[in-house]
Amino acid sequence: MLSDIEIAQLATPKRIIPLAAEKLGIPDEVLEPYGHYKAKVDLAYLDHLPERPGSKLILVTAVSPTPAGEGKTTTTVGLGDGLSRIGKKVMLCLREPSLGPVFGMKGGAAGGGYAQVIPMEDINLHFTGDFSAIALANNLLAAMIDNHIHQGNELGIDVRRITWKRVVDMNDRALRDITVSLGGISNGYPREDGFDIVVASEVMAIFCLATSLADLKERLGNIVIGYTRDRRPVCARDLKAHGAMAVLLKDAIKPNLVQTLEHTPAFIHGGPFANIAHGCNSVTATKSALKLADYVITEAGFGADLGAEKFFDIKCRKAGLRPDAVVLVATLRALKYHGGADLKELNQENLEALDKGFANIERHVHNIRQHFGLPCIVAINHFTFDTAAEIEMLRQKLAPYGVPVVVSKHWAEGGKGAEDLAHAVVEITNNGKADFHFAYEDEQPLWDKMKAIATKMYGASDITADADVRNRIKKLQEDYGHYPVCVAKTQYSFSTDPKLRGAPSNHVVNIREVRLAAGAEFIVMICGDIMTMPGLPKAPSAEKIDIDENGKVVGLF
């Protein structure tokens, strides 16, 4: 059996300039090619495109992640190819992979099997340099902070209250907490600092939520980097850093155009993690795709309690997007795992574990329909060892909810294997049953917004925080109470304990830390032991990734 990278390397992609003209009507003069098979699209051209009446926006999300994997990106790609096969004008909007997971646990994040976006190696590695630009912009601001202090600290920045961190797009636990400016007077004032991963940077969030270059620059200027001794906020604008930061991002902000194995066009742009950031591709890419295609398929990171909630409550709220339907991806393996089955035994039929694990998908379906008012399709990402009895049990258990259950074989068959799912998406979006709304309203206090997410999405009974965190939330409420909330917590459970599988209820969500993202315009609530700088596993994927004497990359999967 061929690996993902072998399948991708055997593909015959179309050159991106004629593909853009053929599929989307984009003229070559507004494309900036990066080689033959990827290109950036000019922002001015995209801005002036007319709105496309009746275009449909479909979100692909998933049940709570498990070590067995669910295949959300693979399903997104397969659905796009399936819609193309049945004659629909479709476009995908995906996130760019971070090098942290690529070299850490995932080994790649461009789909899988015969449902992939290509060029796979480029997308999984440096791509068009967007993440490097984001890291540079972030770290330029960090450098200017320390330089300002060294040069006399005219703004009176309290070195104990600097909140801005440096970033690198790699999992490196050794950088979580460090000391900078050692070595004497000429190196500045020593202070405690640390690194986050690039995808957790507020610059990444701003990049993905900005609607134009001017909006990007304005948001960058609003970043709060720390406070003075009398607790006054200091912004990037005060340091005169936002202009240079925007310059570093002027090319990165243009969406990246690539294709699937079956030549369906895809924007891959931006990539915040959903467990520590808002988990969606750029607003620019999504809104542009809605002008170019009749069906736009996008994804949000991790399970629906994280990525989908943030897609709705942050991205859609900020960008004025109105999704039409949700595809909830599940595997029978994942549901059996949530029902208590051992990881090594997931390939065996186990109706008892599937029955117990149903609670996980049941809650996600309930959340999507009741708390966001959207119709939902369950897509079973098919494995060869799935049994007829297991599939039938899941259909029967979901029947009372009126939720279509579609077995999709896109991994093995590409778009052909997703045609049933494509037809189901067309039918459900044409029914016009979407009554989209948010899980909370703008005017609710920050504490109540967090409580709404915890009780509605996670099944919690309450939220807690120590006195310092409560006081911080109370202070932020004065100036930023209208902002949405971005929860950072484990992706593996509805609770803050990654070991609690299924659908735990009546647990308490503790808010450990609160961060202001004034440029991104949301408040980050950090819960449990979640880290904004991940570490590498015992056997990282980097050990398997290599290049041969002919320059051929191996080991990505």
C-alpha positions as CSV (number, residue, x, y, z in Angstrom):
1,M,0.0,0.0,0.0
2,L,1.3,3.4,-0.9
3,S,2.0,6.0,1.7
4,D,0.4,9.5,1.6
5,I,3.6,11.1,0.3
6,E,4.0,8.4,-2.3
7,I,0.5,9.0,-3.6
8,A,1.1,12.7,-3.7
9,Q,4.4,12.3,-5.5
10,L,2.8,10.1,-8.2
11,A,0.1,12.7,-8.9
12,T,0.1,14.9,-12.0
13,P,-0.9,18.3,-10.8
14,K,-2.1,21.0,-13.2
15,R,-0.1,24.2,-13.4
16,I,-1.7,26.7,-11.0
17,I,-2.1,29.6,-13.5
18,P,-4.2,27.8,-16.1
19,L,-6.0,25.9,-13.3
20,A,-7.0,29.2,-11.6
21,A,-8.4,30.5,-14.9
22,E,-10.2,27.2,-15.7
23,K,-11.8,26.6,-12.3
24,L,-12.2,30.1,-10.9
25,G,-11.8,32.6,-13.7
26,I,-8.8,34.2,-12.1
27,P,-6.7,36.0,-14.6
28,D,-2.9,35.3,-14.6
29,E,-1.9,38.9,-14.0
30,V,-3.4,38.8,-10.4
31,L,-1.5,35.7,-9.5
32,E,2.0,35.6,-7.9
33,P,3.3,32.1,-8.6
34,Y,5.6,30.3,-6.2
35,G,6.9,27.7,-8.7
36,H,4.4,25.9,-11.0
37,Y,1.8,24.6,-8.5
38,K,1.1,27.3,-5.9
39,A,0.4,31.0,-6.1
40,K,-0.7,34.0,-4.1
41,V,-3.7,35.9,-5.2
42,D,-3.7,39.7,-5.3
43,L,-5.8,41.3,-2.5
44,A,-7.1,44.2,-4.6
45,Y,-8.5,41.7,-7.1
46,L,-10.2,39.7,-4.4
47,D,-11.6,42.8,-2.7
48,H,-13.2,44.0,-5.9
49,L,-14.9,40.7,-6.8
50,P,-18.7,41.0,-6.6
51,E,-20.6,39.0,-4.0
52,R,-21.8,35.6,-5.3
53,P,-25.5,35.2,-4.5
54,G,-26.5,31.9,-2.9
55,S,-23.0,30.6,-2.2
56,K,-22.9,28.0,0.6
57,L,-20.5,27.8,3.5
58,I,-20.0,24.4,5.0
59,L,-17.9,23.7,8.1
60,V,-16.2,20.4,8.6
61,T,-15.5,19.6,12.2
62,A,-15.2,16.4,14.2
63,V,-15.8,14.4,17.4
64,S,-13.3,14.9,20.2
65,P,-9.9,13.8,18.9
66,T,-8.3,10.4,19.8
67,P,-5.0,8.8,19.2
68,A,-6.8,6.8,16.5
69,G,-7.3,9.9,14.4
70,E,-10.5,11.2,12.8
71,G,-9.5,12.5,9.4
72,K,-11.1,15.9,9.4
73,T,-8.8,17.5,6.7
74,T,-9.0,14.3,4.6
75,T,-12.8,14.5,4.8
76,T,-12.8,18.2,3.9
77,V,-10.7,17.4,0.8
78,G,-12.7,14.4,-0.2
79,L,-16.0,16.3,0.1
80,G,-14.6,19.1,-2.1
81,D,-13.6,16.5,-4.7
82,G,-17.0,14.8,-4.4
83,L,-18.8,18.0,-5.0
84,S,-16.7,18.7,-8.0
85,R,-17.5,15.2,-9.4
86,I,-21.2,15.9,-9.2
87,G,-20.8,19.1,-11.1
88,K,-20.6,21.8,-8.4
89,K,-18.3,24.8,-8.4
90,V,-16.5,24.3,-5.2
91,M,-13.5,25.7,-3.3
92,L,-11.7,24.5,-0.2
93,C,-10.4,26.8,2.6
94,L,-7.9,25.1,4.9
95,R,-5.3,26.0,7.5
96,E,-1.5,25.9,6.8
97,P,0.2,23.1,8.8
98,S,2.6,24.1,11.6
99,L,6.1,22.6,11.6
100,G,5.6,21.8,15.3
101,P,3.1,18.9,14.7
102,V,4.7,18.0,11.4
103,F,8.0,17.2,13.1
104,G,6.2,16.2,16.3
105,M,3.2,13.9,16.2
106,K,1.4,14.3,12.9
107,G,4.2,14.0,10.4
108,G,2.0,16.1,7.9
109,A,-1.4,17.8,7.8
110,A,-2.4,18.0,4.1
111,G,-5.1,15.2,4.1
112,G,-4.4,11.6,3.4
113,G,-4.8,8.7,1.0
114,Y,-6.5,9.9,-2.2
115,A,-7.9,13.0,-0.5
116,Q,-5.0,15.3,-0.3
117,V,-3.9,18.8,-1.2
118,I,-0.7,19.2,-3.2
119,P,2.2,19.9,-3.5
120,M,2.1,17.9,-0.2
121,E,5.8,18.4,0.7
122,D,5.7,22.2,0.2
123,I,2.4,22.6,2.1
124,N,3.7,20.6,5.1
125,L,7.1,22.3,5.2
126,H,7.9,26.0,4.5
127,F,5.1,26.5,1.9
128,T,5.1,30.2,0.8
129,G,6.8,31.5,4.0
130,D,3.7,32.8,5.7
131,F,4.6,31.3,9.1
132,S,8.1,32.7,8.9
133,A,6.8,36.1,8.2
134,I,4.4,35.9,11.2
135,A,7.3,34.8,13.4
136,L,9.5,37.6,12.2
137,A,6.7,40.2,12.8
138,N,6.1,38.8,16.3
139,N,9.8,38.7,17.2
140,L,10.5,42.2,15.7
141,L,8.0,43.5,18.3
142,A,9.8,41.6,21.0
143,A,13.1,43.0,20.0
144,M,11.8,46.5,19.9
145,I,10.4,46.1,23.4
146,D,13.7,45.1,24.9
147,N,15.5,47.8,22.8
148,H,13.2,50.5,24.1
149,I,13.9,49.5,27.7
150,H,17.6,49.4,27.0
151,Q,17.6,52.8,25.4
152,G,16.0,54.6,28.4
153,N,12.5,53.2,28.6
154,E,10.7,56.5,27.8
155,L,7.3,54.7,28.0
156,G,8.0,53.5,31.5
157,I,7.4,49.8,30.7
158,D,7.5,47.7,33.8
159,V,9.8,44.8,33.0
160,R,7.9,42.6,35.4
161,R,4.7,43.1,33.5
162,I,5.7,42.5,29.9
163,T,3.2,40.0,28.4
164,W,4.6,39.7,24.9
165,K,6.5,36.5,24.1
166,R,8.8,35.5,21.4
167,V,7.7,32.6,19.0
168,V,9.2,29.8,16.9
169,D,7.3,27.3,14.7
170,M,8.6,24.3,16.5
171,N,7.8,22.2,19.5
172,D,10.5,23.0,22.1
173,R,9.6,22.7,25.7
174,A,13.0,24.1,26.8
175,L,11.9,27.5,25.6
176,R,8.7,27.8,27.6
177,D,10.4,29.8,30.4
178,I,13.8,31.5,29.8
179,T,15.8,34.5,31.0
180,V,16.9,37.1,28.4
181,S,19.5,39.9,28.2
182,L,22.2,38.2,30.3
183,G,25.8,39.1,29.8
184,G,26.2,42.6,31.1
185,I,25.0,46.2,30.6
186,S,25.4,46.2,26.8
187,N,22.9,43.4,26.4
188,G,20.1,45.1,28.1
189,Y,18.1,44.5,31.3
190,P,17.8,40.8,32.3
191,R,14.2,39.6,32.7
192,E,12.1,36.5,32.6
193,D,10.7,35.7,29.1
194,G,9.5,32.7,27.1
195,F,8.5,31.4,23.7
196,D,5.2,30.3,22.3
197,I,4.7,28.3,19.2
198,V,3.9,30.6,16.1
199,V,0.4,29.3,15.8
200,A,-0.3,30.6,19.3
201,S,0.9,34.1,18.5
202,E,-1.5,36.9,18.6
203,V,0.0,38.0,15.3
204,M,-1.3,34.7,13.8
205,A,-4.8,35.4,15.2
206,I,-4.7,39.0,13.8
207,F,-3.4,37.7,10.4
208,C,-6.4,35.3,10.2
209,L,-9.0,37.8,11.3
210,A,-7.9,40.9,9.4
211,T,-10.0,41.9,6.5
212,S,-7.5,44.1,4.7
213,L,-3.9,45.4,4.9
214,A,-5.2,48.5,6.6
215,D,-7.1,46.4,9.1
216,L,-4.1,44.3,9.7
217,K,-1.9,47.3,10.5
218,E,-4.6,48.8,12.8
219,R,-4.9,45.5,14.7
220,L,-1.1,45.1,15.0
221,G,-1.0,48.6,16.5
222,N,-3.6,47.6,19.1
223,I,-1.5,44.7,20.5
224,V,-0.9,45.3,24.3
225,I,2.7,44.2,25.0
226,G,2.7,44.9,28.7
227,Y,2.0,47.6,31.4
228,T,3.7,50.4,33.1
229,R,4.3,50.5,36.9
230,D,0.9,52.2,37.4
231,R,-0.8,49.5,35.3
232,R,-1.3,51.5,32.1
233,P,-1.3,49.3,29.0
234,V,1.5,49.8,26.4
235,C,0.7,49.0,22.8
236,A,2.8,48.1,19.8
237,R,1.7,51.5,18.3
238,D,3.4,53.2,21.3
239,L,6.6,51.6,20.2
240,K,6.0,52.5,16.6
241,A,6.4,48.8,15.7
242,H,3.1,48.1,13.8
243,G,4.1,49.7,10.5
244,A,7.3,47.5,10.2
245,M,5.3,44.5,11.3
246,A,2.8,45.1,8.6
247,V,5.6,45.4,6.0
248,L,6.8,41.9,7.0
249,L,3.3,40.6,6.4
250,K,2.4,42.4,3.2
251,D,2.9,39.4,1.0
252,A,1.9,36.7,3.5
253,I,-1.6,38.2,3.9
254,K,-2.4,37.3,0.3
255,P,-4.2,33.9,0.2
256,N,-2.3,30.8,-1.1
257,L,-3.9,28.9,-4.0
258,V,-3.2,25.2,-4.5
259,Q,-5.2,22.2,-5.6
260,T,-6.3,18.7,-4.6
261,L,-5.2,15.5,-6.2
262,E,-8.3,15.8,-8.4
263,H,-7.6,19.5,-9.2
264,T,-10.2,21.1,-7.0
265,P,-8.9,24.6,-6.1
266,A,-8.1,25.3,-2.4
267,F,-7.0,28.3,-0.4
268,I,-4.6,27.3,2.3
269,H,-3.9,30.4,4.5
270,G,-3.2,30.9,8.1
271,G,-3.1,28.3,10.8
272,P,-3.9,29.0,14.5
273,F,-4.2,26.0,16.7
274,A,-7.8,25.4,18.0
275,N,-6.7,24.2,21.5
276,I,-4.7,27.4,22.2
277,A,-6.0,29.9,19.6
278,H,-9.1,30.2,17.4
279,G,-8.4,27.4,15.0
280,C,-9.6,28.7,11.7
281,N,-8.0,29.7,8.3
282,S,-8.0,33.4,7.4
283,V,-11.1,35.5,7.0
284,T,-9.6,36.8,3.7
285,A,-9.5,33.3,2.2
286,T,-13.0,32.3,3.3
287,K,-14.7,35.5,2.2
288,S,-12.8,35.5,-1.1
289,A,-13.7,31.8,-1.8
290,L,-17.4,32.7,-1.2
291,K,-17.0,35.1,-4.1
292,L,-15.4,32.5,-6.4
293,A,-17.4,29.3,-5.8
294,D,-20.9,28.1,-5.1
295,Y,-19.8,25.8,-2.3
296,V,-17.0,26.6,0.1
297,I,-15.8,23.9,2.4
298,T,-13.8,24.9,5.4
299,E,-12.6,23.2,8.5
300,A,-11.9,24.2,12.1
301,G,-9.3,22.5,14.3
302,F,-9.8,19.6,16.7
303,G,-13.3,18.7,18.0
304,A,-16.5,20.8,17.6
305,D,-16.3,21.9,21.2
306,L,-13.1,23.8,20.3
307,G,-12.6,24.6,16.6
308,A,-16.3,24.8,15.6
309,E,-17.2,26.9,18.7
310,K,-14.5,29.4,17.9
311,F,-15.3,29.4,14.2
312,F,-18.9,30.4,15.1
313,D,-18.4,32.6,18.1
314,I,-15.2,34.4,17.0
315,K,-14.6,34.1,13.2
316,C,-18.2,34.2,12.1
317,R,-19.1,36.9,14.6
318,K,-16.2,39.1,13.5
319,A,-16.4,38.5,9.8
320,G,-20.2,38.5,9.4
321,L,-20.2,34.9,8.0
322,R,-23.4,32.8,8.0
323,P,-22.6,29.1,7.7
324,D,-25.2,26.9,6.0
325,A,-24.4,23.5,7.4
326,V,-21.9,21.4,9.4
327,V,-20.3,18.1,8.6
328,L,-19.3,16.3,11.7
329,V,-16.6,13.7,11.1
330,A,-16.4,10.6,13.1
331,T,-14.7,7.2,12.9
332,L,-16.1,4.1,14.5
333,R,-12.6,3.6,16.0
334,A,-12.8,7.0,17.7
335,L,-16.2,6.4,19.1
336,K,-15.2,2.9,20.5
337,Y,-12.2,4.6,22.1
338,H,-14.5,7.1,23.8
339,G,-16.5,4.1,24.9
340,G,-13.5,2.7,26.8
341,A,-12.0,0.4,24.2
342,D,-8.3,-0.2,24.3
343,L,-6.3,1.6,21.6
344,K,-4.8,-1.7,20.4
345,E,-8.3,-3.3,19.9
346,L,-10.1,-0.6,17.9
347,N,-10.0,-2.6,14.7
348,Q,-12.2,-5.3,16.3
349,E,-16.0,-5.1,16.3
350,N,-17.1,-3.8,19.7
351,L,-20.8,-2.8,19.9
352,E,-20.7,-2.3,23.6
353,A,-17.9,0.2,23.4
354,L,-19.5,1.9,20.4
355,D,-22.7,2.2,22.4
356,K,-20.9,3.9,25.3
357,G,-18.9,6.1,23.1
358,F,-22.0,7.4,21.3
359,A,-22.3,10.0,24.1
360,N,-19.4,11.9,22.6
361,I,-20.9,12.4,19.1
362,E,-24.4,12.9,20.7
363,R,-23.2,16.0,22.6
364,H,-21.4,17.4,19.5
365,V,-24.6,17.0,17.4
366,H,-26.7,18.6,20.1
367,N,-24.3,21.5,20.4
368,I,-24.2,22.2,16.7
369,R,-28.0,22.0,16.3
370,Q,-29.2,23.5,19.5
371,H,-26.6,26.1,20.4
372,F,-25.8,27.2,16.9
373,G,-28.9,26.4,15.0
374,L,-27.3,24.6,12.1
375,P,-28.2,21.4,10.3
376,C,-25.7,18.7,10.7
377,I,-24.5,15.6,8.7
378,V,-22.4,12.9,10.4
379,A,-19.7,11.6,8.0
380,I,-18.2,8.3,8.9
381,N,-14.6,8.3,7.7
382,H,-14.5,4.7,6.6
383,F,-11.9,2.1,7.5
384,T,-11.9,-1.3,6.0
385,F,-12.4,-3.1,9.3
386,D,-15.6,-1.1,10.1
387,T,-18.4,-3.7,10.3
388,A,-22.0,-3.4,9.0
389,A,-23.3,-4.0,12.5
390,E,-21.4,-1.0,13.9
391,I,-22.5,1.3,11.1
392,E,-26.1,0.2,11.5
393,M,-25.9,0.8,15.3
394,L,-24.7,4.4,14.8
395,R,-27.4,5.0,12.2
396,Q,-30.1,3.8,14.6
397,K,-28.8,5.8,17.5
398,L,-28.7,9.0,15.5
399,A,-32.1,8.4,13.8
400,P,-34.1,10.1,16.6
401,Y,-32.1,13.3,16.0
402,G,-32.9,13.4,12.3
403,V,-29.2,13.6,11.4
404,P,-28.1,12.0,8.2
405,V,-25.3,9.4,8.6
406,V,-23.1,9.0,5.5
407,V,-20.3,6.5,5.1
408,S,-17.5,8.2,3.1
409,K,-14.7,6.3,1.5
410,H,-12.7,9.3,0.2
411,W,-9.4,8.1,1.8
412,A,-9.3,5.0,-0.5
413,E,-11.3,6.3,-3.4
414,G,-10.9,10.1,-3.5
415,G,-13.9,12.2,-4.7
416,K,-15.7,9.1,-6.0
417,G,-15.9,7.7,-2.5
418,A,-17.4,11.0,-1.2
419,E,-20.1,11.5,-3.8
420,D,-22.8,10.3,-1.3
421,L,-21.6,12.8,1.2
422,A,-21.6,15.5,-1.5
423,H,-25.2,14.8,-2.4
424,A,-26.2,14.9,1.2
425,V,-24.5,18.3,1.7
426,V,-26.3,19.7,-1.4
427,E,-29.6,18.5,-0.1
428,I,-29.2,19.8,3.4
429,T,-28.0,23.2,2.3
430,N,-30.8,23.5,-0.2
431,N,-33.4,22.9,2.5
432,G,-32.6,26.3,4.0
433,K,-33.0,25.0,7.6
434,A,-30.1,27.0,9.0
435,D,-31.0,29.4,11.8
436,F,-27.6,30.4,12.8
437,H,-26.9,32.1,16.1
438,F,-24.1,32.3,18.7
439,A,-23.6,30.5,22.0
440,Y,-23.5,33.9,23.8
441,E,-24.2,37.5,23.0
442,D,-21.7,40.4,22.8
443,E,-23.2,42.2,25.8
444,Q,-22.8,39.3,28.2
445,P,-20.0,39.8,30.7
446,L,-16.7,37.9,30.1
447,W,-17.3,35.6,33.0
448,D,-20.8,34.7,31.8
449,K,-19.5,34.1,28.2
450,M,-16.9,31.6,29.6
451,K,-19.6,30.0,31.7
452,A,-21.9,29.7,28.7
453,I,-19.2,27.9,26.8
454,A,-18.3,25.6,29.7
455,T,-21.9,24.6,30.5
456,K,-23.4,24.5,27.0
457,M,-20.4,23.1,25.0
458,Y,-18.5,21.1,27.6
459,G,-21.4,19.8,29.9
460,A,-19.7,21.5,32.9
461,S,-21.7,22.5,36.0
462,D,-19.7,25.6,36.7
463,I,-16.4,27.5,36.2
464,T,-13.9,28.6,38.8
465,A,-10.8,30.8,39.1
466,D,-8.6,32.0,41.9
467,A,-8.8,35.6,43.2
468,D,-6.0,36.9,41.0
469,V,-7.6,35.5,37.8
470,R,-11.1,36.8,38.9
471,N,-9.7,40.2,39.4
472,R,-7.9,40.1,36.1
473,I,-11.2,39.2,34.4
474,K,-13.0,42.0,36.3
475,K,-10.4,44.5,35.2
476,L,-10.6,43.4,31.5
477,Q,-14.4,43.6,31.7
478,E,-14.1,47.4,32.0
479,D,-12.6,48.0,28.6
480,Y,-12.9,44.7,26.7
481,G,-16.1,43.2,28.0
482,H,-17.6,43.2,24.5
483,Y,-14.9,40.8,23.2
484,P,-15.6,37.2,22.5
485,V,-13.8,34.5,24.6
486,C,-11.2,32.1,23.2
487,V,-10.7,29.1,25.4
488,A,-7.4,27.3,25.6
489,K,-7.9,23.8,26.9
490,T,-7.1,20.1,26.0
491,Q,-8.6,18.9,22.8
492,Y,-9.0,15.3,24.0
493,S,-11.9,15.8,26.3
494,F,-14.9,18.0,26.9
495,S,-13.4,18.6,30.4
496,T,-9.9,20.0,31.2
497,D,-8.7,16.4,31.9
498,P,-7.5,14.8,28.7
499,K,-8.0,11.3,30.2
500,L,-11.8,11.8,30.6
501,R,-13.2,10.2,27.4
502,G,-16.8,10.2,26.1
503,A,-18.9,13.1,27.3
504,P,-18.1,13.9,31.0
505,S,-20.8,16.0,32.7
506,N,-21.0,18.1,35.8
507,H,-17.3,18.7,36.0
508,V,-15.9,22.1,36.9
509,V,-13.7,24.1,34.5
510,N,-11.0,26.1,36.2
511,I,-9.6,29.2,34.5
512,R,-5.8,29.1,35.2
513,E,-4.8,32.2,33.4
514,V,-6.3,35.1,31.3
515,R,-4.6,36.9,28.4
516,L,-5.7,39.9,26.5
517,A,-5.5,39.8,22.7
518,A,-6.5,43.4,22.0
519,G,-5.3,43.2,18.4
520,A,-7.2,40.0,17.6
521,E,-10.1,41.4,19.8
522,F,-10.7,38.4,22.0
523,I,-9.9,37.3,25.6
524,V,-8.0,34.0,26.0
525,M,-9.1,31.9,28.9
526,I,-6.4,29.3,29.6
527,C,-7.8,26.2,31.4
528,G,-6.2,23.1,32.8
529,D,-2.6,22.2,31.9
530,I,-2.7,23.3,28.3
531,M,0.6,24.7,27.0
532,T,1.1,27.4,24.4
533,M,4.5,25.9,23.6
534,P,4.1,22.1,23.1
535,G,6.9,19.6,23.5
536,L,8.1,16.8,21.3
537,P,6.9,13.2,21.9
538,K,9.4,10.5,22.9
539,A,9.6,9.4,19.2
540,P,9.0,12.5,17.1
541,S,8.0,12.3,13.5
542,A,11.2,14.1,12.7
543,E,13.1,10.8,13.2
544,K,11.3,9.4,10.1
545,I,11.4,12.4,7.8
546,D,14.4,12.4,5.4
547,I,15.6,13.2,1.9
548,D,17.4,10.9,-0.5
549,E,20.3,11.6,-2.7
550,N,18.0,12.7,-5.5
551,G,16.3,15.3,-3.4
552,K,13.1,13.2,-2.8
553,V,11.5,13.8,0.6
554,V,10.4,10.7,2.5
555,G,8.7,10.1,5.8
556,L,5.9,12.7,5.6
557,F,2.5,11.1,6.2
